[in-house]
Amino acid sequence: MLRLKRAEAVGLGYRDVTLVLKDRGRLLVALVAAPGLDDPRIAARLARLGPERVVACAASADADAASLARAIEAALAARGLLPQEVAMIGASARDLAAAERARLALFRWAEEWVAA
């Protein structure tokens, strides 16, 4: 029951939270939304999570994967979060590459995330 509440708090499914817990030994506590996600459904869902659950990174929408990964790492450090505790929502191969470079616990495609 606690994992289900944790999953809902970060806007992910029970399976995602359990997968990260088993793989990384950590619970997910926050989400990074890739810059440039302009779907209003995504914005509404992120707003429901609240500012304590959404990590904003200072990168432009046209930044390359390495720059985006550095911006994510800086944003996590500023909030005292470990990459193993954070998932990313993105819409491009660049976003996926940045999540991998930043060693985030999980990546979900934005269209699938908003539809779930």
C-alpha positions in Angstrom: 0.0 0.0 0.0 2.9 2.4 0.8 4.4 1.8 -2.6 1.2 2.5 -4.3 0.9 5.8 -2.5 4.5 6.6 -3.4 3.8 5.8 -7.0 0.8 8.1 -7.1 2.8 10.9 -5.4 5.4 10.9 -8.2 2.8 10.3 -11.0 4.0 6.8 -11.9 2.7 3.3 -11.7 3.2 0.8 -8.9 5.3 -1.3 -11.3 7.6 1.6 -12.0 8.2 2.3 -8.3 8.7 -1.4 -7.5 11.1 -1.8 -10.5 13.3 1.0 -9.3 13.2 -0.2 -5.7 14.3 -3.7 -6.7 16.9 -2.5 -9.2 18.3 0.6 -7.4 17.4 0.0 -3.8 15.7 3.4 -3.7 12.2 4.8 -3.8 11.4 7.4 -6.4 10.8 10.8 -4.9 10.7 13.2 -7.9 10.3 13.6 -11.7 12.3 15.6 -14.2 10.2 16.8 -17.2 12.3 17.4 -20.3 12.5 20.9 -21.5 10.2 21.5 -24.5 7.3 19.3 -23.5 4.5 21.6 -24.5 1.5 19.3 -24.3 -1.1 20.9 -21.9 -2.1 17.4 -20.6 1.5 16.9 -19.4 1.6 20.4 -17.8 -1.7 19.7 -16.0 -0.5 16.3 -14.7 2.8 17.8 -13.5 0.9 20.6 -11.8 -1.1 18.0 -9.8 2.1 16.5 -8.5 3.2 19.7 -6.9 6.5 21.6 -6.9 8.1 19.3 -4.3 7.8 16.3 -6.7 8.9 18.0 -10.0 12.5 19.0 -10.6 13.0 21.9 -13.1 16.3 21.9 -14.9 17.7 25.1 -16.5 18.3 23.9 -20.1 16.9 25.2 -23.3 14.6 23.1 -25.4 17.3 22.8 -28.1 20.2 21.8 -25.8 22.0 18.6 -26.7 21.9 15.5 -24.5 25.2 16.2 -22.7 24.1 19.8 -21.8 20.7 18.6 -20.7 22.3 15.9 -18.5 24.6 18.5 -16.9 21.5 20.7 -16.2 19.7 17.7 -14.7 22.6 16.9 -12.5 22.9 20.5 -11.3 19.2 20.7 -10.5 19.3 17.4 -8.5 22.3 18.6 -6.6 20.6 21.9 -5.8 17.7 19.9 -4.3 19.8 17.3 -2.6 18.4 14.4 -4.6 20.3 11.4 -5.9 19.8 10.3 -9.5 18.7 6.9 -8.3 15.6 8.6 -6.7 14.5 10.4 -9.8 12.6 9.5 -13.0 12.4 11.5 -16.2 9.6 12.2 -18.6 10.7 13.0 -22.2 9.7 12.9 -25.8 12.9 12.5 -27.8 16.0 10.4 -28.2 17.9 13.3 -26.8 15.8 13.2 -23.6 16.4 9.5 -23.2 20.2 9.9 -23.8 20.3 12.7 -21.2 18.5 10.6 -18.6 21.0 7.8 -19.2 23.9 10.2 -19.0 22.6 11.6 -15.7 22.1 8.1 -14.4 18.4 8.6 -13.6 16.5 5.7 -12.2 13.8 5.6 -14.9 12.8 7.1 -18.2 9.2 7.2 -19.5 8.0 8.5 -22.8 5.8 11.5 -22.3 2.9 10.2 -24.5 2.8 6.9 -22.6 3.1 8.7 -19.2 0.2 11.1 -19.9 -2.0 8.4 -21.2 -1.5 6.1 -18.1 
